[in-house]
Amino acid sequence: MEYLKIIAVGIFTLLVAFLSFCVLSPKKVAASKTIVVHHSKESVIKDLTDLEFWQQWHPYLDSAKEESIINSSNSIEWLSNTNTGGKIEVDFHPDSGRISFTTAFEKDGIWKAYQGEFLFEGNERETKISWIYVGEEFPFLKRPANYFIKEVIEKTMERGLFRLKNSLRQKDYPQ
């Protein structure tokens, strides 16, 4: 009988700890990364308004079946190797120094969307590009996962910005 009390107290303690962790966890994933490139602000914005250029650097398109990528004037759609969908819808604001976008992924027939933005600060010699990402609100019991998801998104953003920097350099100095 005493073992049952110890087990019950242990389970209750774990439950309270987990619920406390859920309360303290962020409701949404929010991440940002920044990089400086040695290109003018105007040329960076011009290159990023060309959605075909995104195929050279954007990490979410790595899993896309190449023949499935469809570009329009303000969106990119694709099917991944696992036959799930992806879509990026872009809203250009070149005069304000930003590009806003919504990225959506299909999982089990449900689309999850994330809001993103590129902010540009610079001059004729260099530009600071900031990539900001905010996800949808997670259900209460799944909120602790946001800590791990944020890490994955930040690593993906770092890889994307590094590849963007290299793609911009290649446009200037083709090999």
Disulfide bonds with the S-S distance in Angstrom:
none
